[in-house]
Amino acid sequence: MATNRIALKNLKSDRLALAWREFWRTNYFFPEASVGATVHWRRCSSLVLTGAALVALQPAQVVGQDSNQGSAQAGLTTSQVVDRITEKNAERSNALESYTSRRFYRFDFVGFPENLHAEMTVDVRFRAPATKEFTVRSQSGSKWVISHIFKRLLDSEHEALDPGNPERIALNSQNYNFTMLADQTAGEGCPYVLAVQPKVPSKFLYRGRIWVDAKDFAVCRIEAEPAQNPSFWIKKTEIHHAYLKTGDFWLPAENQSVSTLRLGGRATLTIKYEGYKIVEAHPVNETSSKRSSITSANPKPTN
């Protein structure tokens, strides 16, 4: 009997180990796929982690459906808030030419078969319209995490800038529906709270809430979860993003994605952003009309 119990215990352990190997293979060793946040555009890897992180690597953009549901402190309707966000985002996007910053990546997994930890520091340089350069300054911890999660996050972010990709995960009316919620102020100056619901259950989009600044109409906080679970092995994922204002621009301050796994364990990916320096930019209020004039003077050819 004792021998049978030991054999049964070993069999269960072997099956559990096989299940975990399948989880890591499915979610972290992925074939070519697709945002960078994109969420990633190769995503299957830390699909949830990579996807969640990359969502906020994009400039905060919100465009909503023409809905008049609800109102916030200042009495604006959903459509009015969304229209102002759209206008301000376009102005900021056109004005920002180049910036530099430093990022601190940290990954922690606690669970079976072993705990994993890694950190990486990266310098970033952005040049409009779609160039990002990454310089790794330091890295430590699990080599597997560094090569299969951190490095692939950077690769995915490059792909996110490819033509067509940003539109697939953009926070806009093509991908999401928006509803105004009751005031849930996230600090002074962010009184507008909108519920965002993806129009299709894509694993590369998310559902949740966004907080919008009352003066600049920029997203200052996101609390969400993936619109579709990217893997059976992941029980739940929570996405937390915070933005800060640097000069005239709202840029990521901290991103955190926490995934709870079905077989036990918790994976946390955190990215902190510091040292932003605006290298080149145009006055925000001038770029919109200036570039509109250029576009009118040089219309795009029609097919």
N, C-alpha and C positions, 0 to 999 in steps of 0.2 A: 504493500500500500504506500509506504513511504517513497519507494522508487517511482511509483506511478504519479504521486503528487509532485515530485521533483520534475519528472518528465513533462507533466502538464504545465507546471510553472515555467519551465524553459521554453515550451512551445508558445505560450502566451507572450513571453518576452521577445521571442523571435518574430512573432507576428507584429508586435508593436514596433519593433525596430524596423521591420520591412515597411510598415505604414509610414513611419517617420522619414525613412529614406525616400519614399515616394513623394511625400510632402515637399521635402527640400528639392528633389529633382524637378517637380512640377512648378514650384513657385520661384525657384532661384536659378536653376540651370535651364534657361529657356531658349527655344529656337527663335529664329527671327520672327518677329511679329509686328506689332505696331507701335504716347504722348510724351512727351516728355515731360512733362509733367508730365507731360505729355504724356503725358504724362506720361507720356512716355511713349515711346514709339517703338520700343522693343519690349515691351513691357512684360512680359509675363513674369519677369523675375521677381523682384519683391514687388509684385504687381501692385499690391495694395500700398506697400511702403513707398515704392518708387512713384506710383501714380499719385498718391496723396501728397507727397512732397512736391512734385512737379507742378501740381495745380497752382501753387502759390508762387512758383518761380516766374510765372507770367505776370505782367502788370495787372493790377486789379481792374477788371472790366465788368460792367454790369449793364445789360440792356434788357428791358422787360417788355412783356406783352402790354397792349393797351387796355389796362384794367383800372377801374376806379374803386376797387375794394379797399376800405379802410383808410385811415389817415394817421399821421404822426403828430408830434408836438407842434410843429409849425403849421399844421393844417394842410399839408400837401398830400395829394392823392398818390397812389402807387405809380400811375403813369407819369405824373409830374416829376416824382423823384427819379424814376428810371430815365426820363428824358434828360434831366440835368446830369445824371451820372454819365450817360452816353456822350453828351457834349463835352463835359470836363475830361473824360478819359481820352477823347480824341485830341483835345488840346494838349494834354500832358504827353501823350504818345508822340505827337508831331514835334513837340518842343525838345524832348530828351534825345541828345545825340550820343553822349558817351558818359559812362560812370565806372568807377572801380569800387571794390568792396572786399571784405574778407569773410569767409564762411567757416563755421566750425561744425563738422558732422560728428554725430555720436550714435552708435547703434548698440542696443543691449537686448539680448535674448536670455530669458530665464526659463528653464524647463528641460524636458528630456530631449535628446540624450545627453546634452551638455550645455552649460551656459556659454554665451558668446558675447564678446565686447570688442569694440574697435572705435577709434577716433581718427579724424583726418581734418587738417586745416588747409584751406584752398583760397588763393587770391583769384578774384574774378575781374575781368575787364569786358564791358559791353560797349559795342559800337553799333549805332543804328545803320541800317534797319534790322539786321539779323545776324550779328556776329558776337560770339562770346568766346573769350579765351580763358582757360583755367590753368593755374600754376599751383601744383601741390607743394605745400611748404613743409608739412610733416604728416606722418601717419604712424599709428601704433595699434597693437592688439591683433585680433584674428586676421591673418592674411586672406582667408577665404572671404570674410565680410568685406575687406577692402577691395578685393578684385571682383567679387560677384554682386556687391550692392553699391558701394560708394562709386567705383569707377563706372559702373553701368548707369548710375544716376547721371553722371556727367555726360556720358555718351548719349543718353536719352534726351538730355536737355539740348544738345546740339541738334538732334533730329527734330525736336519740338519747333525749332526755328525754320525748318524746311517749308517751302510754299505749301499752303493748304492745311498743314498740321495744326497751327494755332486755332483755326476756325473750328476744328473738330471738338475741341475741349473748352472753347471760350465760354465765359459766363454771359450769354446773350439770349435774345428771344428765339433764336433758331434752336438752341439746345435746352432752354429752361423756360418754365413758367414762374412768375413771381407773385407773391401775395404779401401785402403789408400786415405786420403783426402789431400787437399792442406794444407800447413803449417798454423796452427792456434795455435801458441805457447801459452801454459797455464803456463806462468812463465818460467824462465830460466831452461833449462835442460829437458823439455818435448816437443820436437819438432814433435814427431810422433803422428798423429791424425788418428785414424781408425774408420770407420763407422762399427757398429756391427748390423747385421740383423738376428733375430732368424730364424731357418729353419722351425720351426712349430710355429703357433700363440698361444703359451701357455701363460696363465696369470701369470706364474711363471718365465717367461723370460722377457727380455726387448730389446728395440731397441733404438739406439742413437749413441753416440760418446764416445770414450775413448782416453785419452792422455797418451803417453808412454814415460818414461824417457830414454834419449839417452845413458846413461852410464850403468845403471843396467837393462834396459829393463823391468821395472816394471810399472804397471798401477798407475798413480798418480792422475787421475781425471776421473770421469764418469758423463756424462749428458745424461739422457735417460728418457724413459717412458715405461710403461708395454707393452709387445708385444700384449696383449689382455686385454681388459677392464674386470676386474673380477666382475663387477656389473653394472647393468643398472643405478643405482642411482649415480654412479660416472661419472662425465662428462669428467674430465681430471686429470691426475696425472703426476707431474714432479718429477724426481729423481735426486738428486745431491749428489755425493760422492767425498770426497777428502781423499788422503792417505798421510802419512808422513813416512820418513825414520828414523828408530830407530836402530842404529848399522848397521848391514848388512841387515836388514829386513824392508819391506814396510808394514805398518799396517794402519788400518783406523784412520783418524783424525776427520772427521765429516761427518755424513750422514743426509740428509734432504729429506723428502718426503712431497710434497704439493698436496693435492687433492681438486678439486673443485667439489661440489655436484650439481646435477641437480635442486634440489628444493631450492637452495640457501644455501650458507655456504662454509666455507673453513677450512679444517683440515690440520694441520702441525705437523709432528713428526720430532723432531731433536734429534740426539744422538751425543754427543761430547766425545772424548776419550783423556784422559790425563794420565800422570804419568806412561808411559810404562817402565817396567824394565825387561830386558832379564835375566831370572834366570839361564837358561842353554841352551847352543847352541854349535854346532861344527863349526869350520871354514868352511865357505860356499864352498870354492873351493876344500876342501878335501872330503866332504861328498859324492859327486856324485860317484867318483871312488871307495871310500872305501865301500859304500853300494853295488856298482855293483859287487865288488869282493865277498862280503858276499853272494849276491844272486846267483852268479855263483857257489860258493862252496856248496850252499845249495839249489839246484834247487827245484821248486815246483813240487809235484807229478802230473802226468797227469792221466786223467780218462780213 
